[in-house]
Amino acid sequence: MKLTRARCFVLGMLGLLAGLALLPTQGFTGGGGDEAVERTRKQTRMLDDLYKTAIVLITEHYVKGDEPSAAVAGKLLWKEMKAKGHHEVRLIDATGSPIEASNVAVDDFEKGALREILAGKASVDRVIEKDGKRFLRTATIVPVVMTKCVSCHPHYAKVPKSQAIGALVYTLPVEDR
């Protein structure tokens, strides 16, 4: 069987998912006694690792020159997840100069989470209730992680690696058993 780039990517992602399950979690809040919320936090950590790793790998292996950034692929994937009713993910800017107007923090949670992330936290979360159902909202740091980021985002050239340039904001339903 001939292995195309797409097949190699899918096989790589499956291996990555298996590996991520073995990694320790860092930076996520937690420790409460609500098992359903803790399960949702765990799911959010897995999604955060998956999406960020996929974007880095796509950038590293497939983005050449001035091709569209891997974040475009991420946004398309997040749109599909939302359309299918799984969860919502938003990329928000932390620099004050968003690439797209839709990347601006829009509510109190996003604005407050950005303040905390810019002050050094890796993630912030809060349980909210909407239409009688609980959701976990989580914001996680998006730092500059590789030099290649600057090829699509030249305004990040002077941003030190690991400094927050944005956040991913997740909204996941808290599923009680």
N, C-alpha and C positions, 0 to 999 in steps of 0.2 A: 504494500500500500504506500503510495506516494504521500509524504508529509508536506502539506502546503504551509505557508506562513500562518494561516488562520488555524489550522489543526495544531501546529506547534504551540501557538499562543493558548489555545483552549487546554491542551494537555499541560502546559506550563502553569496555567491558572489553577487547574485541579490539584497539581502538586503543591502549589503555593497555599491553597486552602488547607490542605492536609498539614502542611508545616505550620501555618498560623495557629492552628488549634493547639500546638505545643508551646507557643510563645507565652511568656508572662505578660500580664497586662500592666500598663503604666499610665498614670496620670488621670485615670477615671475616678470620679467620685463614687461613693457608695457606702456600704456598711450599714444600711438601714435594715429593719426587720421585715420588710415587705418582699416576700419571695418573688412575686410577679414582677415587681420593679427590678429586682436584682437579675432575673432572667432577661429582661428587656435591656438592661445595661450590658449584659454579656453579649447579647445579639448585636447591640450597637457597636461594641468594641470590635467584633468580628467584621461587621460591615465597614467600619472605618479602616481597619487594617487591609481589607480586601480592596476597597476603592483607591486608597492612597498607593498601595503597592502596585495595582494595575496601572495607575497613571504614571508612576515612576518607570515601570517596565516598558510601557508603550513609548514613553519619551526616550528612554535609553536605547530601545531596539528598533523603533519604527519611525520616529520623527526625524526627518532629514531636512536641513536648511530651514526654509520659511514655511514648511507645511503647517497645516492647522495643529494647534497644540493638543496634547492628550486630554486636557481638561474639556475640550469640545466633546470627545468621546465619552468622558465621564458624565457630562451634562445630559447627553442623549440617553445614556444608560439610566440616570436618575429619573429622567422624564418617563421612561418606560416603566420603572418600578412604581412610580406614583400612579400612572395610568392603570396599572394592574392591581392597584389597591394594597400594595405591600408596605411601602413607607415613603416618606418624603425626604429629600436631601437638597439643601441649597448651599451654594458657594457664596460667601459674603466677604467683602473687602475689608481689610483692617488698615489700609495705608492712607485712606482719605482720597484716593484717586482711582476709583473702580474702573475696570476695563469696560464693563457694561453697566448701564443704569440699574439693571435687575440684580446686581451684586451688592446693593446697599442694604445694610441692616434695617429692617422695617418695623420691628416691634420691640417692646421693652426687654424681652428675653434676649434677643439677638444683640441689642445695644449693650446691655449689661454683660453678656457673655464676652463680647469683644473687649470691653474694659478689663475684665478679669484675665483674658488670654494675653492681652498686651502687657498686663502686670506680671505675667509669668506662669499662669496656670496652663496646663496642657489641655484641660477640658472642663466644661461646666455643664451641669444638667439640672433639670427641674421637671417634676410631674405636674401636668396641667389636666384640667377636665374640660371637655368640649362635647356638647350634646349628650351629656350623661356618660361619656366614655373617657377613661384615663389614657393619656399619652405621655411618653417620656420624650422631652426635648433635650437634645445634647448638642453642644457646640464643641468642636475639636480644632486644635491649631492646624493651620496650613502654613508651614514654613518654606523658605527657599531651601531645597535639599540637594540641588545639583547645579553645576555651572551651566548646563544646557538649558535650564529654565530661562536664562537671559536671552537665548536666541529668539524666543517668542515674546518675551516680556523684558525688553531692554531697560525699562524704568526700574527694574529690580537689580541692576548691575552693582549698585553700591550697598545693597541690603545684605548684611552678614548672613551666612548660612545659619539656619535654625531660628532666625527671627521671624515672628508672625507677619505674614502678608495678608492673611485672611483666615477664614474658619469654614469648616463644613458644619452645617446645622442639620441635624437629623430629627425627624418626628416619627416616632414609632408607637403603635398602639401597645398598651400594657395589657397583655392577655392573661386574665385570671383563669385558673383551671376550672 
